[in-house]
Amino acid sequence: MDKDVLTKTVAKLVVPPKGILAIDESLETCNKRFTKLSVPTTEEKRREYRELLINAPEMEKYISGYILFDETIRQSTKDGKSFPSILQSKGIEVGIKVDQGLADMPLHLGEKITQGLEGLSDRLGEYKMIYGATFAKWRAVYTIGDNIPSNDCMKENAVLLAKYAVICQELNIVPIIEPEILIDGDHTIEKCFEVTAQNLDILFTELKNANVFIPGTILKTSMVILEKEQR
């Protein structure tokens, strides 16, 4: 781990007034959006869509990093320029979503854990060496409901997030850590605050236990908010 490299990458990603653009929808999510708009759900149409975002005029004035998906990081513009090379030429950091989606947590009805640790080091090595990725993202989700999220669920996801962060930092890749409290349900804003605070406490305990270099990470927080039906 090179702490200097990690902190410099973080500084580039959070420099005011820029932000990070996520164009990392899974195939399923992107195809659902295309279907609603009667757009063909083909790889070429997805490539054309991402090319519009990659080639947006003067985006380097406003965007510090792009989070790509496995398909997207391998794609190129119609004239053959790779997406990562275009971003790099504009001084934009190349990011990659590396979690592999959600799975039901055994014996915990309504709770999910995030998959993707298997083979992660090799995948990150490829993204870094071939495509120039300097940061990554991993998302965990938590639903507020009757007796959930449980302490077990928050602890398991925190452990996974910490392991992911360690693997990233060993390769000098900045991990974006996303513990997302979902807005679905019938909870109050006070309950959302309570769950968020508890979850972050568990998360940072596990990050500390795993010796994650905190200045070399980015926390993507969810909002403390009423559930969506009440707003």
Secondary structure, 3 states (H helix, E strand, C coil): CCHHHHHHHHHHHCCCCCEEEECCCCHHHHHHHHHHCCCCCCHHHHHHHHHHHHCCCCHHHCEEEEEECHHHHCCECCCCCEHHHHHHHCCCEEEEECCCCEEECCCCCCCEEECCCCCHHHHHHHHHHHHCEEEEEEEEEECCECCECCHHHHHHHHHHHHHHHHHHHHCCCEEEEEEEECCCCCCCHHHHHHHHHHHHHHHHHHHHHCCCCHHHCEECCCCCCCCHHHC
